[in-house]
Amino acid sequence: YRNEMNPIVLDEMNLSRVEYYFAEFLSIMEMKDPNEWKIDVIPTRLDMDPVNLKDGKLVIPQNVEFFGTANNDDSTFTISDKVYDRAIALFFNDKGRPFDAPETDSIHMPYSQMTQLYNRALAQYPISAAMKRKFEELDDFVIKNFKLAFGNRIMKQIDTFIPVYIGCGGTETGGYDFMFTNKVLKKFLNLNVSFLKKQLGDLKTFIDTLYGPGKMPQAQAYIDNLLAMN
């Protein structure tokens, strides 16, 4: 409840089923009013309860951010689309390699300043109508050829993610490449890809036609990996 960023790191989230123990958080994250982001902490109200514990419920403020790690092996549970759809995921498919980083002074970043940076990016780098139309065409292609659709939740995330992605030094096309690869193409793992090789080849061609050759390298590499696995 202070003007600070409060990161909470959940290590190896999928040693048990994320959908079970994190279900309440997944539900409240869908509520538009942040004041409704309440979780049950205790079943009964007591006079000695902390002042911010209202009727056994605790409001999760917007300055709390959850980060989680997960391994993908036979000792863990598969994470469902329900979880991935509500998060921004980074996938590490290569081993860690040592590197030198320059000494950097730490900075104090209060939540109010972080919010200002987010809002500034949204104002300075709004998504262009032309790029949104291209993504809609890509969406239509995926629905027609793979019978797979992604919902309004992902489109809403794109509206807020890509301006911030550009504000951090990326490009609009690069932001779409990241979101399409990690939000949409990831769902292809649930398909019988071995019977869809022609359609995947057509998708590669369509992406190059739509965005230009080499402009969506993450998506193209992911499709190549799908073809190689089958």
KEKE-251428 format. One record per residue (C-alpha): residue in one letter; z, y, x. Coordinates in nm, 3 decimals. Each point is the difference from the previous one (the first is absolute). Example, Ala and Ser with C-alpha at 12.3 -4.5 7.8 and 13.67 -1.06 7.14 Angstrom:
<recs>
rec residuo->A | w->0.780 | v->-0.450 | u->1.230
rec residuo->S | w->-0.066 | v->0.344 | u->0.137
</recs>
This chain:
<recs>
rec residuo->Y | w->0.000 | v->0.000 | u->0.000
rec residuo->R | w->-0.042 | v->0.226 | u->0.302
rec residuo->N | w->-0.321 | v->0.172 | u->0.107
rec residuo->E | w->-0.078 | v->-0.280 | u->0.243
rec residuo->M | w->-0.253 | v->-0.279 | u->0.023
rec residuo->N | w->0.171 | v->-0.334 | u->-0.060
rec residuo->P | w->-0.212 | v->-0.292 | u->0.120
rec residuo->I | w->0.118 | v->-0.348 | u->-0.095
rec residuo->V | w->-0.154 | v->-0.286 | u->0.197
rec residuo->L | w->-0.012 | v->-0.349 | u->-0.152
rec residuo->D | w->-0.082 | v->-0.246 | u->0.275
rec residuo->E | w->-0.185 | v->-0.325 | u->-0.076
rec residuo->M | w->-0.015 | v->0.075 | u->-0.371
rec residuo->N | w->-0.174 | v->-0.322 | u->-0.096
rec residuo->L | w->0.255 | v->-0.250 | u->0.129
rec residuo->S | w->0.077 | v->-0.008 | u->-0.372
rec residuo->R | w->-0.217 | v->0.112 | u->-0.292
rec residuo->V | w->-0.032 | v->0.378 | u->0.002
rec residuo->E | w->-0.081 | v->0.002 | u->-0.372
rec residuo->Y | w->0.344 | v->-0.144 | u->-0.079
rec residuo->Y | w->0.246 | v->0.210 | u->0.197
rec residuo->F | w->-0.208 | v->0.322 | u->-0.002
rec residuo->A | w->-0.115 | v->-0.025 | u->-0.361
rec residuo->E | w->0.219 | v->0.283 | u->-0.125
rec residuo->F | w->-0.135 | v->0.240 | u->0.261
rec residuo->L | w->-0.358 | v->-0.101 | u->-0.078
rec residuo->S | w->0.063 | v->0.089 | u->-0.364
rec residuo->I | w->0.161 | v->0.338 | u->0.052
rec residuo->M | w->-0.273 | v->0.105 | u->0.243
rec residuo->E | w->-0.237 | v->0.002 | u->-0.298
rec residuo->M | w->0.203 | v->0.267 | u->-0.181
rec residuo->K | w->-0.154 | v->0.348 | u->0.018
rec residuo->D | w->0.335 | v->0.182 | u->-0.030
rec residuo->P | w->0.195 | v->-0.035 | u->0.329
rec residuo->N | w->0.320 | v->0.057 | u->-0.194
rec residuo->E | w->-0.056 | v->-0.341 | u->-0.158
rec residuo->W | w->-0.003 | v->-0.179 | u->0.335
rec residuo->K | w->0.336 | v->-0.163 | u->-0.073
rec residuo->I | w->0.124 | v->-0.339 | u->0.112
rec residuo->D | w->0.301 | v->-0.193 | u->-0.124
rec residuo->V | w->0.271 | v->-0.024 | u->0.265
rec residuo->I | w->0.304 | v->-0.110 | u->-0.200
rec residuo->P | w->0.023 | v->-0.126 | u->-0.359
rec residuo->T | w->0.304 | v->0.207 | u->-0.106
rec residuo->R | w->0.089 | v->0.364 | u->0.046
rec residuo->L | w->0.331 | v->0.076 | u->0.171
rec residuo->D | w->0.188 | v->0.329 | u->0.040
rec residuo->M | w->0.000 | v->-0.043 | u->0.379
rec residuo->D | w->-0.380 | v->-0.029 | u->0.020
rec residuo->P | w->-0.179 | v->0.238 | u->0.241
rec residuo->V | w->-0.126 | v->0.317 | u->-0.168
rec residuo->N | w->-0.367 | v->-0.098 | u->0.035
rec residuo->L | w->0.053 | v->-0.338 | u->-0.161
rec residuo->K | w->-0.065 | v->0.069 | u->-0.368
rec residuo->D | w->0.100 | v->-0.278 | u->-0.241
rec residuo->G | w->-0.044 | v->-0.255 | u->0.274
rec residuo->K | w->-0.350 | v->0.128 | u->0.086
rec residuo->L | w->-0.119 | v->0.173 | u->0.315
rec residuo->V | w->-0.303 | v->0.230 | u->0.011
rec residuo->I | w->-0.232 | v->-0.071 | u->0.295
rec residuo->P | w->-0.105 | v->0.346 | u->0.122
rec residuo->Q | w->-0.354 | v->0.076 | u->0.114
rec residuo->N | w->0.115 | v->0.050 | u->0.360
rec residuo->V | w->0.064 | v->-0.375 | u->0.030
rec residuo->E | w->-0.292 | v->-0.197 | u->0.141
rec residuo->F | w->-0.017 | v->-0.377 | u->0.033
rec residuo->F | w->-0.178 | v->-0.167 | u->0.290
rec residuo->G | w->-0.033 | v->-0.375 | u->0.022
rec residuo->T | w->-0.129 | v->-0.258 | u->0.246
rec residuo->A | w->-0.139 | v->-0.341 | u->-0.091
rec residuo->N | w->-0.138 | v->-0.297 | u->0.189
rec residuo->N | w->-0.287 | v->-0.213 | u->-0.125
rec residuo->D | w->0.080 | v->-0.359 | u->0.093
rec residuo->D | w->0.123 | v->-0.324 | u->-0.153
rec residuo->S | w->0.365 | v->0.109 | u->0.019
rec residuo->T | w->-0.047 | v->0.291 | u->-0.241
rec residuo->F | w->-0.098 | v->0.061 | u->-0.361
rec residuo->T | w->-0.331 | v->0.156 | u->-0.099
rec residuo->I | w->0.032 | v->0.362 | u->-0.111
rec residuo->S | w->-0.165 | v->0.056 | u->-0.337
rec residuo->D | w->-0.247 | v->0.272 | u->-0.090
rec residuo->K | w->0.272 | v->0.156 | u->-0.216
rec residuo->V | w->0.183 | v->0.097 | u->0.318
rec residuo->Y | w->-0.303 | v->0.090 | u->0.211
rec residuo->D | w->-0.141 | v->0.220 | u->-0.278
rec residuo->R | w->0.309 | v->0.218 | u->0.012
rec residuo->A | w->0.007 | v->0.044 | u->0.378
rec residuo->I | w->-0.214 | v->0.113 | u->0.289
rec residuo->A | w->-0.034 | v->-0.301 | u->0.229
rec residuo->L | w->-0.090 | v->-0.012 | u->0.368
rec residuo->F | w->-0.122 | v->-0.338 | u->0.125
rec residuo->F | w->0.038 | v->-0.098 | u->0.364
rec residuo->N | w->-0.236 | v->-0.283 | u->0.086
rec residuo->D | w->0.016 | v->0.028 | u->0.378
rec residuo->K | w->0.281 | v->-0.062 | u->0.245
rec residuo->G | w->0.206 | v->0.291 | u->0.124
rec residuo->R | w->-0.131 | v->0.156 | u->0.319
rec residuo->P | w->0.213 | v->0.218 | u->0.231
rec residuo->F | w->-0.095 | v->0.364 | u->0.036
rec residuo->D | w->0.146 | v->0.315 | u->0.152
rec residuo->A | w->0.098 | v->0.286 | u->-0.226
rec residuo->P | w->0.092 | v->0.350 | u->0.119
rec residuo->E | w->0.356 | v->0.123 | u->-0.036
rec residuo->T | w->0.019 | v->0.194 | u->-0.325
rec residuo->D | w->0.280 | v->0.221 | u->-0.124
rec residuo->S | w->0.147 | v->-0.104 | u->-0.332
rec residuo->I | w->-0.021 | v->0.238 | u->-0.295
rec residuo->H | w->0.210 | v->0.045 | u->-0.308
rec residuo->M | w->-0.211 | v->-0.052 | u->-0.312
rec residuo->P | w->0.188 | v->0.073 | u->-0.323
rec residuo->Y | w->-0.136 | v->-0.136 | u->-0.325
rec residuo->S | w->-0.096 | v->0.349 | u->-0.122
rec residuo->Q | w->-0.225 | v->0.049 | u->0.303
rec residuo->M | w->-0.162 | v->-0.341 | u->-0.045
rec residuo->T | w->-0.069 | v->0.086 | u->-0.365
rec residuo->Q | w->-0.159 | v->0.330 | u->0.106
rec residuo->L | w->-0.230 | v->-0.186 | u->0.240
rec residuo->Y | w->-0.102 | v->-0.242 | u->-0.276
rec residuo->N | w->-0.067 | v->0.281 | u->-0.246
rec residuo->R | w->-0.193 | v->0.200 | u->0.261
rec residuo->A | w->-0.225 | v->-0.298 | u->0.069
rec residuo->L | w->-0.063 | v->-0.053 | u->-0.373
rec residuo->A | w->-0.100 | v->0.367 | u->-0.033
rec residuo->Q | w->-0.214 | v->0.020 | u->0.314
rec residuo->Y | w->-0.178 | v->-0.335 | u->-0.015
rec residuo->P | w->-0.069 | v->-0.094 | u->-0.362
rec residuo->I | w->-0.223 | v->-0.300 | u->-0.055
rec residuo->S | w->-0.363 | v->0.102 | u->-0.047
rec residuo->A | w->-0.174 | v->-0.083 | u->-0.326
rec residuo->A | w->-0.290 | v->-0.160 | u->0.189
rec residuo->M | w->0.230 | v->-0.241 | u->0.186
rec residuo->K | w->0.182 | v->-0.089 | u->-0.319
rec residuo->R | w->-0.333 | v->-0.085 | u->-0.166
rec residuo->K | w->-0.092 | v->-0.223 | u->0.294
rec residuo->F | w->0.327 | v->-0.186 | u->-0.030
rec residuo->E | w->-0.057 | v->-0.046 | u->-0.372
rec residuo->E | w->-0.341 | v->-0.151 | u->0.081
rec residuo->L | w->0.169 | v->-0.233 | u->0.248
rec residuo->D | w->0.254 | v->-0.091 | u->-0.267
rec residuo->D | w->-0.281 | v->-0.082 | u->-0.246
rec residuo->F | w->-0.173 | v->-0.217 | u->0.262
rec residuo->V | w->0.319 | v->-0.200 | u->0.065
rec residuo->I | w->0.061 | v->-0.050 | u->-0.372
rec residuo->K | w->-0.357 | v->-0.113 | u->-0.063
rec residuo->N | w->-0.032 | v->-0.237 | u->0.295
rec residuo->F | w->0.356 | v->-0.127 | u->0.049
rec residuo->K | w->0.156 | v->0.048 | u->-0.346
rec residuo->L | w->0.287 | v->0.179 | u->0.170
rec residuo->A | w->0.134 | v->0.339 | u->-0.107
rec residuo->F | w->0.271 | v->0.223 | u->0.139
rec residuo->G | w->0.209 | v->0.214 | u->-0.230
rec residuo->N | w->0.083 | v->0.365 | u->-0.042
rec residuo->R | w->0.299 | v->-0.040 | u->0.231
rec residuo->I | w->-0.225 | v->-0.035 | u->0.302
rec residuo->M | w->-0.218 | v->0.292 | u->-0.107
rec residuo->K | w->0.313 | v->0.215 | u->-0.030
rec residuo->Q | w->0.110 | v->-0.106 | u->0.347
rec residuo->I | w->-0.341 | v->0.091 | u->0.139
rec residuo->D | w->0.032 | v->0.353 | u->-0.145
rec residuo->T | w->0.322 | v->0.059 | u->0.196
rec residuo->F | w->-0.056 | v->-0.220 | u->0.306
rec residuo->I | w->-0.338 | v->0.126 | u->0.121
rec residuo->P | w->0.089 | v->0.373 | u->0.020
rec residuo->V | w->0.305 | v->-0.092 | u->0.210
rec residuo->Y | w->-0.216 | v->-0.236 | u->0.207
rec residuo->I | w->-0.237 | v->0.290 | u->0.072
rec residuo->G | w->0.294 | v->0.231 | u->0.073
rec residuo->C | w->0.111 | v->-0.248 | u->0.268
rec residuo->G | w->-0.339 | v->0.022 | u->0.171
rec residuo->G | w->-0.204 | v->-0.258 | u->-0.188
rec residuo->T | w->-0.318 | v->0.039 | u->-0.203
rec residuo->E | w->-0.062 | v->-0.037 | u->-0.371
rec residuo->T | w->-0.231 | v->-0.298 | u->0.054
rec residuo->G | w->0.257 | v->-0.155 | u->0.234
rec residuo->G | w->0.264 | v->0.034 | u->-0.269
rec residuo->Y | w->-0.220 | v->-0.176 | u->-0.255
rec residuo->D | w->-0.079 | v->-0.268 | u->0.258
rec residuo->F | w->0.371 | v->-0.065 | u->0.055
rec residuo->M | w->0.086 | v->-0.009 | u->-0.371
rec residuo->F | w->-0.297 | v->-0.213 | u->-0.102
rec residuo->T | w->0.072 | v->-0.252 | u->0.276
rec residuo->N | w->0.375 | v->-0.027 | u->-0.050
rec residuo->K | w->0.018 | v->0.046 | u->-0.376
rec residuo->V | w->-0.318 | v->-0.160 | u->-0.134
rec residuo->L | w->-0.152 | v->-0.235 | u->0.257
rec residuo->K | w->0.342 | v->-0.157 | u->0.058
rec residuo->K | w->-0.021 | v->-0.134 | u->-0.357
rec residuo->F | w->-0.307 | v->-0.201 | u->0.102
rec residuo->L | w->0.231 | v->-0.253 | u->0.165
rec residuo->N | w->0.073 | v->-0.125 | u->-0.353
rec residuo->L | w->-0.371 | v->-0.068 | u->-0.062
rec residuo->N | w->-0.200 | v->-0.308 | u->0.093
rec residuo->V | w->-0.186 | v->0.185 | u->0.272
rec residuo->S | w->-0.202 | v->-0.304 | u->0.109
rec residuo->F | w->-0.207 | v->0.036 | u->-0.321
rec residuo->L | w->-0.039 | v->0.376 | u->0.040
rec residuo->K | w->-0.169 | v->0.032 | u->0.339
rec residuo->K | w->-0.315 | v->0.157 | u->-0.141
rec residuo->Q | w->0.203 | v->0.250 | u->-0.201
rec residuo->L | w->0.205 | v->0.089 | u->0.308
rec residuo->G | w->-0.319 | v->0.060 | u->0.195
rec residuo->D | w->-0.127 | v->0.220 | u->-0.282
rec residuo->L | w->0.331 | v->0.189 | u->0.004
rec residuo->K | w->-0.039 | v->0.072 | u->0.373
rec residuo->T | w->-0.349 | v->0.137 | u->-0.063
rec residuo->F | w->0.116 | v->0.203 | u->-0.299
rec residuo->I | w->0.284 | v->0.160 | u->0.200
rec residuo->D | w->-0.240 | v->0.106 | u->0.276
rec residuo->T | w->-0.244 | v->0.136 | u->-0.257
rec residuo->L | w->0.274 | v->0.192 | u->-0.180
rec residuo->Y | w->0.191 | v->0.146 | u->0.295
rec residuo->G | w->-0.242 | v->-0.035 | u->0.291
rec residuo->P | w->-0.026 | v->-0.267 | u->0.272
rec residuo->G | w->0.323 | v->-0.041 | u->0.194
rec residuo->K | w->0.199 | v->0.245 | u->-0.213
rec residuo->M | w->0.230 | v->-0.268 | u->-0.148
rec residuo->P | w->0.087 | v->-0.214 | u->0.305
rec residuo->Q | w->0.327 | v->-0.141 | u->-0.136
rec residuo->A | w->-0.163 | v->-0.126 | u->-0.319
rec residuo->Q | w->-0.296 | v->-0.148 | u->0.186
rec residuo->A | w->0.228 | v->-0.178 | u->0.250
rec residuo->Y | w->0.215 | v->-0.141 | u->-0.281
rec residuo->I | w->-0.305 | v->-0.136 | u->-0.182
rec residuo->D | w->-0.125 | v->-0.154 | u->0.326
rec residuo->N | w->0.337 | v->-0.174 | u->0.039
rec residuo->L | w->-0.023 | v->-0.136 | u->-0.356
rec residuo->L | w->-0.346 | v->-0.140 | u->0.075
rec residuo->A | w->0.119 | v->-0.150 | u->0.327
rec residuo->M | w->0.291 | v->-0.179 | u->-0.167
rec residuo->N | w->-0.231 | v->-0.174 | u->-0.243
</recs>
